[in-house]
């Protein structure tokens, strides 16, 4: 008997841990999907640990099917609203999902989200917790929670505000409209819009490229950017001596410097140590 694969799971592609969302036909988020996403987040912490044998050096999130996700199965919200303690249960849900988003955000390797089509609600919020959001030309995005009387609460509003500013974040959520990839690229929400044809392969190539870079230096970059977002440039400055100073003790830096002096720039290879 063939076992049905988990609706969210990890597949390896060399140094890249590929998080696959596959819950046909619309990749809706429901209880089992949220459970699987939570498990995957915990697995990624282990897989990207610097001490792990064969650690993943980048994470790519992709979805299978015509759309990335049609959003959350509304019956999931109905069951909470009609339960005995709706406010408390809702608070527990959001606390749990915020931990998932923060786990993705805090991984010590580059994280890339590949959106090939319609990307709504929870999937869009997960993409905002990733470092880089790649979108196909036909992709569109929306935080449409107003249709069920909610505000996005998996970190979407605040992370949109980080990327696009508070006015754009409010506009996008207040209207509940769907926005094309090109618009969100102009708003600095989407990093790059790529052609529809060959999009999946291009996203894999991008993830492989960042995975082949200096992994420890990438982790330092993430720490400094996060500190600047939360506390300003001076907060990041305060971390530089410790975070960036330690890079001089890495194999990657020593090897890259030797390569530069011997062969010129851009020819170094990195081990992630």
N, C-alpha and C positions, 0 to 999 in steps of 0.2 A: 504494500500500500504506500503510495506516494504521500509524503508529508508536506502539508502546505507551508511554504516559507513564512517567516515572521513578516508582518506588514512593514516593519522598519528593521533593517538588519545591516550588518557590515560585511562588505566584500573587500578583499585586498587586491590592489593593482600595484604591485611593486611596493614602493615606499608610501603609497597613498592608501589611506583607509577610506573606502567609498561607502558612505551611508546611503542606503537605497530605501526610498519610500515607495511601496507598492501595495495599495489597497484598492483594487479596481472596483467599479469603473472610474471613480472620481477621486480616488486617494483621499477620501474624507477622514478626518481625525475623529476617533471615537475612543471608548475606554481601552480596547486592546491596542490601538495605535499609540495612545499616550503611554500605556504600560511599556510597550516595546521601545518607544523613544527614550523613556527613562532608563531602560536597561542598556540601550546603545550608548547613552551619555556616560554611564558608569564604565562601560567597556572601553570607551575612547580614552578615559582618564588613564586606564592601565596601558592601553596600546601606545599612547604617546608619551608615557613616562620616560624621561631620559635614561633611566637605568634598565628599561625593558630590552630584552633580546629581540632584535629585529623590529625595533620600534617604528611606528608610522611617523613619517616626517611631514605629512600634510593630511588634511581631511577634505574630502569632496562630498557634498550632499547633492544627490540627484534623485529624480523621480522617474518611474516607468509609467508609460501610458500617454494618452493624449494631453492631459493637463498635469501640472505639478500637484495642485490640490484645489478641490472645490470648496474647501473650508472645513468646518466642524459639523459633524452629524448633529442636527438640531435636537434630535431626541435625547442626546447626551445632556444638553442644557435643560431640556424639559424635565428629565428625571431628577436633576438637582433641584430645580425650582419647585417641583411638586413633592419633594421629600420632607421629612420632619424638621430638618434644620437647614434650610436652604442657604442662609447667609453664612453659617459656619462651614457648610460643605463647600460653598463657593470660595470662601477664603482659603480652605485647605487645598482646593484645586489650583488656585492661582499661585499659592506659595510653592506648590510642587512643580508647576510648570516654569515658574521663574527660576527655580534651582536648575532645571534642565537648560534653559537659555543661558544662564550664567556659567554652567559647566562648559557648554560649547564655546562661549566667549573667552573663558579662562584657559582653554587648552594651550599648551606651550608650543604649538605649531600653527602654521597658517591654515585657516579654514576658508573654504570656497564653496559658495552655494551656486548651483547651476539651475536657472529657471528657463525651461524651454517653452512654457505655455502659461495658461492661467494660474496665478498663484495667489490664493486668498487666505485671509485670517491667520491661523496658526502657522501655516507654512511660510507666509510672508514674515511673520514675527520671528520664526526660526532663522530665516535668511538674514534678518537684521542683527542677529547675534553672531553671525559669521563675519570674518574679516573682509571678504571680497564677495560681491554679488555680481555674477555674470548673468546676462539675460539675452535670450534670442530675440530677434526683431519682432516676432509675433507675440512675445510674452506680454502679459499684463498683470497688474497687481491691485489688490484692494484690501482694505481693512473695513469690512462691511458689517461689523457687529451691531451697528445701529438698527439693522432690520429685525433683530431680536431683543432690542433694548439694552444692549451691553456696550461697554467700551473695551477695546483690545486690552488684555491684561497679562499677556505673556511677554511683556517688555516692549511691545511695539511703539506706543506713543513716545516714550522716553528715548528710544533708540532712533526713531524717526527724527525727533528733535535734535539729537546729536548730529545726524547726517544732513538734514535739510533745513534745520531751524524750527523754532516753535510755531511760527505762523503756518508754515507748510504742513507741519504735523497735524495741527488742529484742522486745517482745511481738508486734508485727506481723510481724516477720521470723521469729521462733522458731516461731510457729504456722503460718505460711503460709496463713492464712485470708484470705478475701475480706471486705472491710469496705465497708459502704454509705457513700454520700457524706455522709449526715447524721451518721454517727459521726465521720468524718474532719473534718467541719466543726467538731464539738465539740472535736476534738483539735488544731485550728488547722493542719491539713494542707491542707484545702480552704478556700479563701477564702470562696466563696459557692456555695450550692446554688440553682439556678434551675429553674423548671418545665420538665418534659420538652417540653411543647408550645412551639414557638418558641425552643427552646434555641439552635440554631445562629445564628439572627438576633440573639438577645440577646447572644451571645458576640461577634459581629461588631460590634454597637453599642457594647459595652464597649470593645473594642479601638480602635474609631474615636474614642471619647471620650478615651481616654488619649493617642492619637496627636495629637489636636487641642490638647493641653496644651503647657506650656512644656518642650520637649524637653530643653534644656540643664539646666534645673532638675531634671527627672526623672533625668537622668544623675547629677547631684550627689547626689540622694536615694539612688540605688543605691550610690554610693561610700560614703556615710556609714553606711548600714545594713550593708553588707558589712564595713566596718572595725569597727563595733560588735560584730557577730557574732563576728569573728575575734579582736579584741583588746580588747573592752570599750568602754564609753562614752568613756573618756578617749582611747582611740586614735582614735575618730571626732572627738572634740573637737579633736585636734591637726590634723586635716585641714580643719576648718571655715574658717579664714581664707583658705586658698588656694582650696578648692573652692567655697565659697559666696560668698567675696568676688568671685570672677570673674563671678558672675551679674550684678553691677551694670553690666558692660560689654556685656551682651547686648541685642539689639534687642527681644527678648521682654519683658524687664523694663521697659525704657524705654517701650515701647508700652503695656504693661499698667498702669503707673503713670499714664500720661497718660489712658488710658481710665477708670481708677478715679476720677481727679480730675474728669474731664469728665462721665462718664455714670454713675458709681457702680460698685460691685463686680459681678463676674461677667459683664461684657460684653466683655472683651478677647478678641482673637483672636491666635494665635501663629503665627510662621513657622518656629520651630525653630532660631532663630539668636540 
